[in-house]
Amino acid sequence: MSKNVMTTSSATSAGAGLPFRLHHNAFVVRDQERTRAFYEDVLGMPLIATWIEISGTLTGEVYCHSFYGLADGSALAFFTFSNPEIQKDIYGGGVAKNLYHHIALATDRQTQSAIRERCRAAGLKTRDIDHGYCQSLYLTDPDGLIVEFTVDPPNIDEINAYQARVARASLNAWQSGDRRPNNDWRAHANAANGA
């Protein structure tokens, strides 16, 4: 399994006392069955747990917390609250914010293609972007969560090694006002440089 440049680096993750994987990412949804149909039936992610609980932070509020599994044991999780006023306040309408508010999941090309085809069959709009360090398929769930499925390129180890060397210097440059792009793997960068 290849390493995603955004989440791991062999130089920084081995023995560094870091969290070892995502446990779950949570999002509030309007309708749990609509969410199940999308994640399980269309995307192929199995429903692995549904907890009905009493909130410790929202005094006495009962909520449903469902989990959809990923291959590494992590999950995407979704909340719905029993009190309509609390649900309305926390849910906030479920409107997609923008492409930058999303969760990205690593996959292989075959799985990404299968997800794309199931989305087309279900009449769902998708968007493809080649970032250079990964090729991404974006789609939006029924409650506005943008989900990205990424495929690493064959040279991901080279890209990860490069980023491990320059990440701090690049961040420092950004913070000091330097806005020059540093993604030489992205197609538009190469086109802009005459490549």
C-alpha positions in Angstrom: 0.0 0.0 0.0 1.5 3.4 -1.0 1.8 6.2 1.4 -0.1 9.4 0.9 2.0 12.5 1.0 -0.6 14.3 3.1 -0.8 11.8 5.9 2.5 9.8 6.3 6.2 10.0 5.7 8.6 7.2 6.5 10.9 9.9 7.8 8.5 11.3 10.4 6.1 8.5 11.3 8.3 5.6 12.4 8.6 5.6 16.2 7.7 9.2 16.5 4.9 8.7 19.0 2.3 9.9 16.5 -1.2 8.7 16.2 -1.1 5.6 14.0 -4.3 6.1 12.0 -7.6 8.0 11.7 -10.2 6.5 14.1 -13.1 8.3 12.6 -14.1 11.7 11.2 -17.6 12.9 12.2 -20.2 14.9 10.4 -23.8 15.8 11.3 -26.5 14.6 8.8 -30.2 15.1 8.4 -31.3 11.5 7.7 -29.4 8.4 8.7 -31.0 6.1 6.2 -30.3 8.6 3.3 -26.7 8.6 4.6 -26.5 4.8 4.7 -27.8 4.5 1.2 -25.2 6.9 -0.1 -22.1 5.5 1.8 -23.1 1.8 1.7 -25.1 1.3 -1.5 -23.3 3.9 -3.7 -19.8 4.2 -2.3 -19.5 0.6 -1.1 -18.4 1.4 2.5 -20.1 -1.0 4.9 -22.1 0.2 7.9 -20.0 -1.3 10.7 -21.6 0.3 13.9 -24.6 2.3 15.0 -24.6 3.7 18.5 -27.6 5.2 20.1 -26.3 7.3 23.0 -27.1 10.0 25.6 -24.9 13.0 25.2 -22.6 14.0 28.0 -22.2 17.5 26.6 -25.8 18.2 25.5 -27.6 17.3 28.7 -29.8 14.3 28.2 -29.8 14.6 24.4 -30.2 11.3 22.6 -28.3 10.9 19.3 -27.5 8.3 16.7 -23.9 7.8 15.7 -23.3 5.6 12.7 -19.9 4.4 11.3 -18.9 3.3 7.8 -15.7 1.3 7.5 -12.5 1.8 5.7 -9.9 -0.9 4.9 -7.5 0.2 7.6 -10.1 -0.1 10.4 -10.9 3.6 10.5 -14.3 5.0 9.7 -16.4 7.9 8.6 -19.0 8.6 11.3 -22.3 10.6 11.2 -24.5 12.1 13.9 -28.2 12.8 14.0 -29.9 14.2 17.1 -33.3 13.3 18.5 -34.3 16.9 19.5 -35.3 18.7 16.4 -34.1 22.1 17.7 -30.7 20.7 18.6 -30.5 18.9 15.3 -31.4 22.1 13.4 -28.8 24.2 15.4 -26.0 21.7 15.0 -26.8 20.5 11.4 -27.0 24.1 10.1 -28.7 23.1 6.8 -26.0 20.8 5.5 -25.0 23.1 2.7 -21.7 22.3 0.9 -19.2 25.0 1.9 -16.6 24.8 -0.8 -14.1 22.3 -2.2 -11.6 23.1 0.6 -13.9 21.7 3.3 -13.6 17.9 2.6 -12.3 14.6 3.8 -9.9 12.7 1.5 -9.6 8.9 1.5 -6.7 7.0 -0.2 -7.7 4.3 -2.6 -6.4 2.5 -5.7 -7.3 3.3 -9.3 -9.7 0.3 -9.6 -11.7 1.3 -6.5 -11.7 4.9 -7.6 -13.1 4.0 -11.0 -15.7 1.7 -9.5 -16.9 4.5 -7.2 -17.0 6.9 -10.2 -19.2 4.4 -12.1 -21.6 3.8 -9.2 -21.9 7.6 -8.8 -22.7 8.0 -12.5 -25.3 5.1 -12.3 -26.9 6.9 -9.3 -27.0 10.2 -11.2 -24.4 11.9 -8.9 -22.0 14.5 -10.1 -18.3 13.9 -9.7 -15.2 16.0 -10.4 -11.6 14.8 -11.2 -8.5 16.8 -10.4 -4.9 15.7 -11.0 -2.9 17.3 -8.2 0.4 15.8 -9.3 1.0 14.1 -5.9 -2.4 12.3 -6.3 -5.3 12.0 -8.7 -8.6 12.8 -7.0 -12.2 12.1 -7.5 -14.5 14.5 -5.6 -18.2 14.1 -4.9 -20.6 15.5 -2.4 -22.8 13.5 0.0 -26.5 14.2 0.5 -25.6 16.5 3.5 -22.9 18.6 1.8 -19.8 16.8 3.0 -17.3 16.7 0.1 -15.6 13.3 -0.1 -12.3 12.9 -2.1 -11.0 9.6 -3.2 -7.2 9.8 -4.0 -4.9 7.6 -6.0 -1.1 8.1 -5.5 1.1 8.2 -8.5 3.8 5.5 -9.1 6.5 7.9 -7.9 4.9 8.7 -4.6 8.0 7.7 -2.6 10.1 10.3 -4.6 7.4 13.0 -3.9 7.2 12.1 -0.2 11.0 12.2 0.1 11.1 15.7 -1.6 8.3 17.0 0.7 10.0 15.6 3.8 13.1 17.7 2.8 11.3 21.0 2.0 8.1 21.1 4.0 9.3 23.3 6.8 11.2 25.7 4.5 8.1 25.9 2.2 5.9 26.7 5.2 8.4 29.3 6.4 8.5 30.9 2.9 4.7 31.1 2.8 4.5 32.7 6.3 7.0 35.3 5.1 4.9 36.2 2.1 6.5 34.1 -0.7 3.7 32.9 -2.9 5.7 31.0 -5.5 4.1 27.6 -6.2 6.3 24.6 -5.4 4.2 21.7 -6.9 6.3 20.7 -9.9 4.3 17.5 -10.2 1.0 19.2 -11.1 0.3 19.3 -14.8 -0.6 23.1 -14.9 2.7 23.9 -13.2 4.7 22.1 -15.9 2.6 23.7 -18.6 3.2 27.1 -17.1 7.0 26.4 -17.1 6.9 25.4 -20.8 7.1 21.7 -20.1 
